[in-house]
Amino acid sequence: MSPFVGELERAVVAMAGDLVQRAPGRVHQEAATVFERALIQHVLLVTGGNQLRAARLLGMNRNTLRKRARQLDVRPAASPTGAAAS
């Protein structure tokens, strides 16, 4: 098991507690959105903004990635060198 699993579990518990107060009835949807947005942003950063490579890493179609990124308001990633990705 990854050493980050415990850390992630603690963060999820804390976030769920906050969401129960702020968005009752939408806890799962809100938490899933937060996780998916961060995941897509990270994978796009790792791939230097290459959507095809990012989609393959995530196990989804490139068009699905583009649609979800747009729905989640994920901005184009900067490459690891700091230049904006195209």
C-alpha positions as CSV (number, residue, x, y, z in Angstrom):
1,M,0.0,0.0,0.0
2,S,1.2,3.5,-0.9
3,P,2.4,5.6,2.0
4,F,0.0,8.3,0.7
5,V,-3.1,6.3,1.3
6,G,-3.3,7.1,5.0
7,E,-2.7,10.7,4.3
8,L,-5.4,10.8,1.6
9,E,-7.8,9.0,3.9
10,R,-7.3,11.6,6.6
11,A,-7.8,14.4,4.1
12,V,-11.0,12.8,2.8
13,V,-12.4,12.5,6.3
14,A,-11.6,16.1,7.0
15,M,-13.1,17.3,3.7
16,A,-16.2,15.1,4.3
17,G,-16.8,16.7,7.7
18,D,-16.5,20.2,6.1
19,L,-18.8,19.2,3.2
20,V,-21.5,17.8,5.6
21,Q,-21.8,21.3,7.0
22,R,-21.5,23.2,3.7
23,A,-23.2,20.9,1.2
24,P,-25.5,18.4,2.8
25,G,-26.9,16.0,0.3
26,R,-24.1,16.7,-2.1
27,V,-21.1,15.4,-0.1
28,H,-20.2,12.6,-2.6
29,Q,-20.6,14.8,-5.6
30,E,-18.6,17.7,-4.2
31,A,-15.8,15.4,-2.9
32,A,-15.6,13.5,-6.2
33,T,-15.4,16.9,-8.1
34,V,-12.5,18.1,-5.9
35,F,-10.6,14.8,-6.3
36,E,-11.2,14.6,-10.1
37,R,-10.2,18.3,-10.7
38,A,-6.9,17.8,-8.7
39,L,-6.2,14.5,-10.5
40,I,-6.7,16.0,-14.0
41,Q,-4.6,19.1,-13.2
42,H,-1.8,16.9,-11.9
43,V,-1.7,14.5,-14.8
44,L,-1.8,17.4,-17.3
45,L,1.1,18.9,-15.4
46,V,3.1,15.7,-15.4
47,T,2.5,15.2,-19.2
48,G,3.4,18.8,-20.0
49,G,-0.2,19.5,-21.0
50,N,-0.3,16.7,-23.6
51,Q,-4.0,15.7,-23.4
52,L,-3.6,12.4,-25.3
53,R,-0.9,11.2,-22.9
54,A,-2.9,12.5,-19.9
55,A,-6.0,10.7,-21.1
56,R,-4.1,7.4,-21.6
57,L,-2.6,7.7,-18.1
58,L,-6.1,8.2,-16.7
59,G,-7.6,5.4,-18.8
60,M,-10.0,7.6,-20.6
61,N,-10.6,8.9,-24.1
62,R,-9.0,12.3,-25.0
63,N,-12.4,13.8,-25.8
64,T,-13.7,12.7,-22.4
65,L,-10.7,14.3,-20.7
66,R,-11.2,17.5,-22.6
67,K,-14.9,17.5,-21.7
68,R,-14.3,16.8,-18.0
69,A,-11.5,19.4,-17.8
70,R,-13.9,22.0,-19.3
71,Q,-16.7,21.0,-16.9
72,L,-14.4,21.2,-14.0
73,D,-12.8,24.5,-15.2
74,V,-9.3,23.0,-15.3
75,R,-7.0,25.5,-17.0
76,P,-4.2,24.4,-19.4
77,A,-1.3,23.1,-17.5
78,A,2.1,24.7,-17.4
79,S,4.9,22.3,-18.4
80,P,7.3,21.3,-15.7
81,T,9.7,23.9,-17.2
82,G,7.2,26.6,-16.5
83,A,6.1,27.3,-20.2
84,A,2.4,27.2,-20.9
85,A,1.2,24.1,-22.6
86,S,-0.6,24.3,-25.9
